[in-house]
Amino acid sequence: MKQLTNLPNIGKTLAKKLNSVGIENEKMLKKIGSKNAIAKIITIENSGTCINMLYAIEGAIQGIRWHGLDNKKKQELSNYYKTLEKIKTIS
């Protein structure tokens, strides 16, 4: 089981954010998924989240740099993130 910072795209800052929502290792991250992980982070962060963070988490789950995500997956994640942003502004 890898520590989060051993995964691609996950530095100390993002690992700390993931830890703050109860995601402590690779197995937990894969189980919860990128969409649920970013949704949890957004609920506790007033700022400091962005679409690239979601891409980074998905890339880490897939074991690749986020730049290597296919365009279809990036579009799916982008649409999801826009929905989260709308919900956050309403709250």
DOBA-697338 format. One record per residue: residue number from 1; residue in one letter; x, y negated, z of N, C-alpha, C, O, CB in turn. Coordinates in Angstrom, 2 decimals, decimal comma. Atoms other than C-alpha are relative to their C-alpha. Glycine has a CB too. Layout:
REM DOBA-697338
+-----+--------+---------+---------+---------+---------+----------+---------+---------+---------+---------+---------+---------+---------+---------+----------+---------+
| num | residu |  n_east | n_north |    n_up | ca_east | ca_north |   ca_up |  c_east | c_north |    c_up |  o_east | o_north |    o_up | cb_east | cb_north |   cb_up |
+-----+--------+---------+---------+---------+---------+----------+---------+---------+---------+---------+---------+---------+---------+---------+----------+---------+
| NUM |      A |       X |       Y |       Z |       X |        Y |       Z |       X |       Y |       Z |       X |       Y |       Z |       X |        Y |       Z |
...
+-----+--------+---------+---------+---------+---------+----------+---------+---------+---------+---------+---------+---------+---------+---------+----------+---------+
***
This chain:
REM DOBA-697338
+-----+--------+---------+---------+---------+---------+----------+---------+---------+---------+---------+---------+---------+---------+---------+----------+---------+
| num | residu |  n_east | n_north |    n_up | ca_east | ca_north |   ca_up |  c_east | c_north |    c_up |  o_east | o_north |    o_up | cb_east | cb_north |   cb_up |
+-----+--------+---------+---------+---------+---------+----------+---------+---------+---------+---------+---------+---------+---------+---------+----------+---------+
|   1 |      M |    0,85 |    1,18 |    0,00 |    0,00 |     0,00 |    0,00 |    0,90 |   -1,24 |    0,00 |    1,72 |   -1,42 |    0,89 |   -0,97 |     0,00 |    1,23 |
|   2 |      K |   -0,82 |    1,19 |    0,14 |    1,54 |    -3,27 |   -1,14 |   -0,54 |   -1,15 |    0,83 |   -1,75 |   -1,30 |    1,01 |    0,11 |    -0,41 |   -1,45 |
|   3 |      Q |    0,41 |    1,25 |   -0,61 |    1,52 |    -6,47 |    0,81 |   -0,47 |   -0,92 |   -1,12 |   -0,07 |   -0,75 |   -2,27 |    1,18 |    -0,65 |    0,83 |
|   4 |      L |    0,54 |    0,90 |    1,02 |   -0,32 |    -9,23 |   -1,01 |    1,08 |   -0,75 |   -0,75 |    0,98 |   -0,91 |   -1,97 |   -0,95 |    -1,00 |    0,64 |
|   5 |      T |   -1,03 |    0,79 |    0,67 |    2,83 |   -11,24 |   -1,73 |    0,87 |    0,84 |   -0,93 |    1,66 |    0,29 |   -1,70 |    0,88 |    -0,68 |    1,02 |
|   6 |      N |   -0,73 |   -0,86 |    0,94 |    4,30 |    -8,24 |   -3,55 |   -0,75 |    0,17 |   -1,32 |   -0,22 |    0,72 |   -2,28 |    0,25 |     1,36 |    0,63 |
|   7 |      L |    0,80 |   -0,10 |    1,23 |    1,50 |    -8,44 |   -6,13 |    0,31 |   -1,18 |   -0,91 |    0,70 |   -2,25 |   -0,43 |   -1,53 |     0,04 |    0,33 |
|   8 |      P |   -0,20 |    1,12 |    0,91 |    1,84 |   -10,57 |   -9,26 |   -0,95 |   -1,14 |    0,35 |   -2,10 |   -0,89 |    0,72 |   -0,19 |     0,44 |   -1,46 |
|   9 |      N |    0,81 |    1,21 |   -0,16 |    0,53 |   -14,14 |   -8,88 |   -0,30 |   -0,40 |    1,44 |   -0,82 |   -1,48 |    1,68 |   -1,28 |     0,17 |   -0,72 |
|  10 |      I |    0,36 |    0,28 |   -1,39 |    0,19 |   -13,98 |   -5,09 |    1,22 |   -0,49 |    0,77 |    2,12 |    0,27 |    1,10 |   -0,59 |     1,27 |    0,68 |
|  11 |      G |   -1,04 |    0,59 |   -0,82 |    2,46 |   -16,36 |   -3,24 |   -0,47 |   -0,12 |    1,44 |   -1,55 |    0,35 |    1,79 |    0,41 |    -1,37 |   -0,54 |
|  12 |      K |    0,32 |    0,13 |   -1,42 |    2,48 |   -17,24 |    0,43 |   -1,31 |   -0,75 |    0,23 |   -2,10 |   -0,38 |    1,09 |    1,13 |    -0,70 |    0,74 |
|  13 |      T |    1,20 |    0,81 |   -0,21 |   -0,26 |   -19,87 |    0,11 |   -1,26 |    0,78 |   -0,32 |   -2,21 |    0,79 |    0,48 |    0,06 |    -1,26 |   -0,86 |
|  14 |      L |    1,18 |   -0,77 |    0,37 |   -2,73 |   -17,66 |   -1,72 |   -0,18 |    1,20 |    0,94 |   -1,31 |    1,54 |    1,30 |    0,10 |     0,48 |   -1,46 |
|  15 |      A |    0,09 |   -1,11 |   -0,94 |   -1,91 |   -14,71 |    0,54 |   -0,61 |   -0,47 |    1,32 |   -1,43 |    0,24 |    1,92 |    1,40 |     0,63 |    0,24 |
|  16 |      K |    0,55 |    0,54 |   -1,25 |   -2,68 |   -16,90 |    3,55 |   -1,51 |   -0,24 |   -0,14 |   -2,27 |    0,05 |    0,79 |    0,72 |    -1,32 |    0,37 |
|  17 |      K |    1,42 |    0,23 |    0,23 |   -6,04 |   -17,90 |    2,03 |   -0,76 |    1,33 |   -0,01 |   -1,84 |    1,44 |    0,58 |   -0,23 |    -0,75 |   -1,33 |
|  18 |      L |    0,63 |   -1,32 |    0,03 |   -6,87 |   -14,26 |    1,34 |   -0,07 |    0,60 |    1,41 |   -1,09 |    1,17 |    1,80 |    0,77 |     0,95 |   -0,96 |
|  19 |      N |   -0,01 |   -0,49 |   -1,39 |   -5,85 |   -13,29 |    4,88 |   -1,06 |   -0,69 |    0,84 |   -1,69 |   -0,06 |    1,69 |    1,38 |    -0,22 |    0,64 |
|  20 |      S |    0,97 |    0,75 |   -0,80 |   -8,09 |   -16,02 |    6,27 |   -1,44 |    0,48 |   -0,21 |   -2,31 |    0,20 |    0,61 |    0,09 |    -1,48 |   -0,32 |
|  21 |      V |    1,35 |   -0,55 |    0,24 |  -11,12 |   -14,28 |    4,73 |   -0,01 |    1,52 |    0,19 |   -0,95 |    2,20 |   -0,24 |   -0,48 |    -0,35 |   -1,42 |
|  22 |      G |   -0,02 |   -1,41 |   -0,37 |  -10,08 |   -10,83 |    5,94 |    0,61 |    0,95 |   -1,01 |    0,50 |    2,17 |   -0,85 |   -1,34 |     0,42 |    0,27 |
|  23 |      I |   -0,64 |   -0,85 |    1,01 |   -8,21 |    -9,56 |    2,88 |    1,49 |    0,03 |    0,31 |    2,19 |   -0,97 |    0,17 |   -0,27 |    -0,53 |   -1,48 |
|  24 |      E |   -1,36 |   -0,09 |   -0,53 |   -4,89 |    -8,27 |    4,15 |    0,97 |    0,81 |   -0,84 |    2,17 |    0,76 |   -0,60 |   -0,05 |     0,58 |    1,34 |
|  25 |      N |   -0,90 |   -0,83 |    0,80 |   -3,53 |    -5,88 |    1,53 |   -0,60 |    0,28 |   -1,37 |   -1,74 |   -0,09 |   -1,66 |    0,31 |     1,32 |    0,74 |
|  26 |      E |    0,41 |   -0,30 |    1,37 |   -3,76 |    -4,63 |   -2,04 |   -1,29 |    0,82 |   -0,05 |   -2,17 |    0,54 |   -0,86 |    1,11 |     0,74 |   -0,72 |
|  27 |      K |    1,18 |   -0,87 |    0,00 |   -6,33 |    -1,94 |   -1,24 |   -1,27 |   -0,80 |    0,29 |   -2,29 |   -0,62 |   -0,37 |    0,17 |     1,12 |    1,04 |
|  28 |      M |    1,16 |    0,82 |   -0,35 |   -8,68 |    -4,44 |    0,38 |   -0,35 |   -0,96 |   -1,14 |   -1,53 |   -1,16 |   -1,44 |    0,26 |    -0,80 |    1,29 |
|  29 |      L |    0,23 |    0,93 |    1,11 |   -8,24 |    -6,91 |   -2,50 |   -0,69 |    0,72 |   -1,16 |   -1,64 |    0,20 |   -1,74 |    1,33 |    -0,62 |   -0,46 |
|  30 |      K |    0,61 |   -0,76 |    1,10 |   -9,06 |    -4,26 |   -5,10 |   -1,43 |    0,40 |    0,34 |   -2,30 |    0,40 |   -0,53 |    0,83 |     1,24 |   -0,31 |
|  31 |      K |    1,35 |   -0,41 |   -0,40 |  -12,07 |    -3,11 |   -3,10 |   -0,98 |   -1,16 |   -0,09 |   -2,10 |   -0,99 |   -0,58 |    0,02 |     0,55 |    1,43 |
|  32 |      I |    0,91 |    1,15 |    0,00 |  -13,56 |    -6,59 |   -2,74 |   -0,13 |   -0,63 |   -1,38 |   -1,20 |   -1,13 |   -1,73 |    0,47 |    -1,05 |    1,01 |
|  33 |      G |    0,03 |    0,57 |    1,34 |  -12,66 |    -7,77 |   -6,26 |    0,28 |   -1,49 |   -0,01 |    0,15 |   -2,17 |    1,00 |   -1,32 |     0,27 |   -0,63 |
|  34 |      S |   -0,40 |    1,41 |    0,13 |  -11,60 |   -11,15 |   -7,55 |   -1,16 |   -0,97 |    0,22 |   -0,98 |   -2,01 |    0,86 |    0,60 |    -0,24 |   -1,38 |
|  35 |      K |    1,14 |    0,91 |   -0,13 |  -15,07 |   -12,71 |   -7,72 |   -0,42 |   -0,16 |    1,46 |   -0,64 |   -1,28 |    1,93 |   -1,18 |     0,51 |   -0,83 |
|  36 |      N |    0,38 |    0,09 |   -1,41 |  -15,98 |   -11,85 |   -4,15 |    1,08 |   -0,66 |    0,83 |    0,78 |   -1,39 |    1,78 |   -0,30 |     1,39 |    0,55 |
|  37 |      A |   -1,10 |    0,62 |   -0,74 |  -12,54 |   -12,89 |   -2,92 |   -0,04 |   -1,51 |   -0,13 |    0,07 |   -2,22 |    0,86 |    1,35 |     0,54 |   -0,50 |
|  38 |      I |    0,02 |    1,46 |    0,19 |  -12,76 |   -16,36 |   -4,46 |   -1,25 |   -0,60 |    0,64 |   -1,19 |   -1,71 |    1,18 |    0,06 |    -0,37 |   -1,51 |
|  39 |      A |    1,22 |    0,50 |   -0,63 |  -16,34 |   -16,76 |   -3,24 |    0,20 |   -0,15 |    1,51 |   -0,25 |   -1,13 |    2,09 |   -1,19 |     0,95 |   -0,29 |
|  40 |      K |   -0,28 |    0,09 |   -1,43 |  -15,19 |   -16,04 |    0,32 |    0,93 |   -1,18 |    0,30 |    0,72 |   -1,90 |    1,27 |    0,63 |     1,30 |    0,50 |
|  41 |      I |   -0,94 |    1,10 |   -0,22 |  -12,30 |   -18,50 |    0,00 |   -0,72 |   -1,34 |   -0,14 |   -0,49 |   -2,25 |    0,67 |    1,17 |     0,08 |   -1,01 |
|  42 |      I |    0,73 |    1,26 |    0,21 |  -14,59 |   -21,23 |   -1,35 |   -0,89 |   -0,34 |    1,19 |   -1,07 |   -1,51 |    1,51 |   -0,85 |     0,08 |   -1,28 |
|  43 |      T |    0,88 |    0,28 |   -1,14 |  -16,90 |   -20,84 |    1,64 |    0,74 |   -0,61 |    1,18 |    0,13 |   -1,28 |    2,01 |   -0,69 |     1,27 |    0,44 |
|  44 |      I |   -0,75 |    0,58 |   -1,12 |  -14,09 |   -21,81 |    4,02 |    0,90 |   -1,15 |   -0,41 |    1,42 |   -1,86 |    0,45 |    0,83 |     1,07 |    0,66 |
|  45 |      E |   -0,87 |    1,06 |    0,51 |  -12,12 |   -24,21 |    1,81 |   -0,84 |   -1,16 |   -0,50 |   -1,74 |   -0,98 |   -1,31 |    0,92 |     0,54 |   -1,12 |
|  46 |      N |    0,68 |    1,19 |    0,54 |  -13,34 |   -27,75 |    1,25 |    0,61 |   -0,40 |   -1,34 |   -0,08 |   -0,98 |   -2,18 |    0,09 |    -1,16 |    0,98 |
|  47 |      S |   -0,68 |    0,28 |    1,26 |  -10,79 |   -28,14 |   -1,53 |    1,15 |    0,99 |   -0,12 |    1,36 |    1,82 |    0,77 |    0,51 |    -1,50 |   -0,06 |
|  48 |      G |   -1,15 |   -0,87 |    0,14 |   -7,77 |   -26,36 |   -2,87 |   -0,27 |    1,29 |   -0,75 |    0,62 |    2,13 |   -0,86 |    0,52 |     0,33 |    1,32 |
|  49 |      T |    0,26 |   -1,16 |    0,85 |   -9,51 |   -23,76 |   -4,99 |   -0,14 |   -0,48 |   -1,44 |   -0,54 |   -1,62 |   -1,70 |   -1,28 |     0,76 |    0,46 |
|  50 |      C |    0,12 |    0,35 |    1,41 |   -9,44 |   -23,71 |   -8,76 |   -0,17 |    1,29 |   -0,81 |   -0,01 |    2,39 |   -0,30 |    1,24 |    -0,81 |   -0,49 |
|  51 |      I |    0,19 |   -1,15 |    0,88 |  -10,11 |   -21,45 |  -11,70 |    1,28 |    0,83 |   -0,10 |    1,23 |    2,05 |   -0,21 |   -0,44 |    -0,45 |   -1,39 |
|  52 |      N |   -1,26 |   -0,73 |    0,11 |   -6,42 |   -20,56 |  -11,88 |    0,21 |    0,93 |    1,19 |    0,85 |    1,98 |    1,06 |    1,17 |    -0,97 |   -0,10 |
|  53 |      M |   -0,09 |   -0,87 |   -1,17 |   -6,66 |   -19,12 |   -8,37 |   -0,80 |    1,28 |   -0,25 |   -0,35 |    2,37 |    0,10 |   -0,52 |    -0,72 |    1,27 |
|  54 |      L |    0,80 |   -1,18 |    0,34 |   -9,43 |   -16,81 |   -9,55 |    0,73 |    0,86 |   -1,02 |    0,77 |    2,09 |   -0,89 |   -1,38 |    -0,43 |   -0,56 |
|  55 |      Y |   -0,78 |   -0,75 |    0,98 |   -7,34 |   -15,83 |  -12,57 |    1,17 |    0,73 |    0,68 |    1,46 |    1,88 |    0,36 |    0,53 |    -0,94 |   -1,11 |
|  56 |      A |   -1,14 |   -0,60 |   -0,71 |   -4,37 |   -15,18 |  -10,26 |   -0,43 |    1,23 |    0,78 |    0,27 |    2,25 |    0,77 |    0,65 |    -1,02 |    0,95 |
|  57 |      I |    0,49 |   -1,15 |   -0,78 |   -6,42 |   -12,89 |   -8,03 |   -0,34 |    1,16 |   -0,92 |    0,00 |    2,31 |   -0,63 |   -1,23 |    -0,40 |    0,85 |
|  58 |      E |    0,34 |   -1,07 |    0,94 |   -7,78 |   -10,95 |  -11,00 |    1,26 |    0,62 |   -0,59 |    1,35 |    1,84 |   -0,72 |   -0,89 |    -0,55 |   -1,13 |
|  59 |      G |   -1,26 |   -0,53 |    0,52 |   -4,30 |   -10,63 |  -12,47 |    0,70 |    0,89 |    1,02 |    1,24 |    1,93 |    0,66 |    0,93 |    -1,15 |   -0,40 |
|  60 |      A |   -0,61 |   -0,81 |   -1,06 |   -3,01 |    -9,34 |   -9,13 |   -0,68 |    1,36 |    0,09 |   -0,02 |    2,39 |    0,25 |   -0,07 |    -0,73 |    1,36 |
|  61 |      I |    0,75 |   -1,26 |   -0,05 |   -5,75 |    -6,72 |   -9,08 |    0,39 |    0,90 |   -1,17 |    0,53 |    2,11 |   -1,01 |   -1,52 |    -0,28 |   -0,02 |
|  62 |      Q |   -0,37 |   -0,77 |    1,19 |   -4,83 |    -5,66 |  -12,61 |    1,50 |    0,32 |   -0,07 |    1,93 |    1,14 |   -0,88 |   -0,42 |    -0,75 |   -1,25 |
|  63 |      G |   -1,44 |   -0,23 |   -0,01 |   -1,10 |    -5,77 |  -11,81 |    0,74 |   -0,74 |   -1,10 |    1,81 |   -0,31 |   -1,53 |    0,28 |     1,45 |   -0,12 |
|  64 |      I |   -0,63 |    0,78 |    1,06 |   -0,32 |    -8,42 |  -14,43 |    0,04 |   -1,48 |    0,36 |   -0,69 |   -1,92 |    1,26 |   -0,74 |     0,20 |   -1,33 |
|  65 |      R |    0,02 |    1,45 |   -0,15 |    0,53 |   -12,11 |  -14,59 |   -1,35 |   -0,49 |   -0,54 |   -1,86 |    0,07 |   -1,51 |    1,21 |    -0,68 |   -0,75 |
|  66 |      W |    1,34 |    0,45 |    0,40 |   -2,71 |   -14,07 |  -14,92 |   -0,05 |   -0,49 |   -1,43 |   -1,11 |   -0,45 |   -2,06 |   -0,49 |    -1,09 |    0,93 |
|  67 |      H |   -0,04 |    0,46 |    1,40 |   -1,61 |   -15,47 |  -18,28 |   -0,31 |    1,14 |   -0,96 |   -0,72 |    0,89 |   -2,10 |    1,38 |    -0,59 |   -0,32 |
|  68 |      G |    0,23 |   -1,17 |    0,85 |   -1,96 |   -11,92 |  -19,64 |   -1,43 |    0,52 |    0,01 |   -1,73 |    1,49 |   -0,67 |    0,90 |     1,08 |    0,42 |
|  69 |      L |    1,40 |   -0,43 |    0,01 |   -5,68 |   -11,61 |  -18,87 |   -0,58 |   -0,21 |   -1,39 |   -0,27 |   -1,20 |   -2,06 |   -0,83 |    -0,78 |    1,06 |
|  70 |      D |    0,59 |    0,18 |    1,32 |   -7,68 |   -11,08 |  -22,02 |   -1,04 |   -1,12 |    0,03 |   -1,60 |   -1,44 |    1,08 |   -0,64 |     1,32 |   -0,50 |
|  71 |      N |    0,88 |    1,17 |    0,09 |   -9,83 |   -13,95 |  -23,24 |   -1,43 |    0,28 |    0,45 |   -2,08 |   -0,58 |    1,03 |   -0,02 |    -0,51 |   -1,42 |
|  72 |      K |    1,35 |   -0,37 |   -0,43 |  -13,09 |   -12,11 |  -22,61 |   -0,10 |   -0,04 |    1,53 |   -1,07 |   -0,57 |    2,07 |   -0,39 |     1,40 |   -0,53 |
|  73 |      K |   -0,01 |    0,00 |   -1,46 |  -12,18 |   -11,60 |  -18,93 |    0,14 |   -1,43 |    0,53 |   -0,53 |   -1,80 |    1,50 |    1,16 |     0,89 |    0,53 |
|  74 |      K |   -0,15 |    1,39 |   -0,43 |  -11,04 |   -15,23 |  -18,61 |   -1,32 |   -0,76 |   -0,13 |   -1,67 |   -1,54 |    0,74 |    1,10 |    -0,71 |   -0,81 |
|  75 |      Q |    1,28 |    0,68 |    0,20 |  -14,36 |   -16,44 |  -20,02 |   -1,02 |    0,45 |    1,04 |   -1,76 |   -0,37 |    1,58 |   -0,54 |     0,28 |   -1,42 |
|  76 |      E |    0,90 |   -0,53 |   -1,04 |  -16,32 |   -14,18 |  -17,66 |    0,31 |   -0,64 |    1,36 |   -0,59 |   -1,08 |    2,06 |    0,13 |     1,55 |    0,09 |
|  77 |      L |   -0,40 |    0,60 |   -1,27 |  -14,33 |   -15,48 |  -14,68 |   -0,28 |   -1,49 |    0,03 |   -0,69 |   -2,03 |    1,06 |    1,48 |     0,25 |    0,26 |
|  78 |      S |    0,26 |    1,44 |    0,09 |  -14,65 |   -19,07 |  -15,85 |   -1,48 |   -0,30 |    0,22 |   -1,83 |   -1,21 |    0,97 |    0,45 |    -0,54 |   -1,38 |
|  79 |      N |    1,44 |    0,18 |   -0,18 |  -18,44 |   -18,79 |  -16,09 |   -0,40 |    0,23 |    1,46 |   -1,22 |   -0,51 |    2,01 |   -0,79 |     0,97 |   -0,93 |
|  80 |      Y |    0,30 |   -0,28 |   -1,40 |  -18,57 |   -17,26 |  -12,62 |    0,46 |   -1,15 |    0,89 |   -0,26 |   -1,58 |    1,78 |    0,68 |     1,32 |    0,43 |
|  81 |      Y |   -0,54 |    1,08 |   -0,82 |  -16,37 |   -19,99 |  -11,16 |   -0,85 |   -1,26 |   -0,12 |   -1,09 |   -1,96 |    0,87 |    1,45 |    -0,30 |   -0,39 |
|  82 |      K |    0,86 |    1,18 |    0,20 |  -18,53 |   -22,73 |  -12,69 |   -1,29 |    0,13 |    0,79 |   -1,78 |   -0,85 |    1,35 |   -0,32 |    -0,19 |   -1,50 |
|  83 |      T |    1,20 |   -0,25 |   -0,80 |  -21,57 |   -21,14 |  -11,05 |    0,28 |   -0,25 |    1,49 |   -0,53 |   -0,87 |    2,18 |   -0,49 |     1,44 |   -0,21 |
|  84 |      L |   -0,35 |    0,23 |   -1,41 |  -19,80 |   -21,14 |   -7,68 |    0,15 |   -1,48 |    0,31 |   -0,28 |   -1,95 |    1,36 |    1,30 |     0,73 |    0,34 |
|  85 |      E |   -0,18 |    1,43 |   -0,21 |  -18,86 |   -24,79 |   -8,07 |   -1,35 |   -0,71 |    0,09 |   -1,53 |   -1,60 |    0,92 |    0,85 |    -0,61 |   -1,13 |
|  86 |      K |    1,32 |    0,59 |   -0,03 |  -22,48 |   -25,71 |   -8,80 |   -0,69 |    0,27 |    1,34 |   -1,29 |   -0,62 |    1,94 |   -0,86 |     0,53 |   -1,15 |
|  87 |      I |    0,62 |   -0,37 |   -1,27 |  -23,68 |   -23,85 |   -5,75 |    0,64 |   -0,80 |    1,15 |   -0,05 |   -1,25 |    2,06 |    0,14 |     1,53 |    0,26 |
|  88 |      K |   -0,71 |    0,71 |   -1,07 |  -21,04 |   -25,52 |   -3,59 |   -0,42 |   -1,48 |    0,04 |   -0,56 |   -2,04 |    1,13 |    1,53 |     0,11 |   -0,20 |
|  89 |      T |    0,38 |    1,42 |    0,02 |  -22,03 |   -29,03 |   -4,71 |   -1,43 |   -0,20 |    0,49 |   -1,76 |   -1,26 |    1,01 |    0,15 |    -0,57 |   -1,41 |
|  90 |      I |    1,38 |    0,09 |   -0,48 |  -25,68 |   -28,30 |   -3,89 |   -0,03 |    0,13 |    1,52 |   -0,84 |   -0,52 |    2,18 |   -0,90 |     1,10 |   -0,65 |
|  91 |      S |   -0,02 |   -0,26 |   -1,45 |  -24,82 |   -27,10 |   -0,36 |    0,35 |   -1,22 |    0,80 |    0,41 |   -1,16 |    2,03 |    0,99 |     1,08 |    0,33 |
+-----+--------+---------+---------+---------+---------+----------+---------+---------+---------+---------+---------+---------+---------+---------+----------+---------+
***
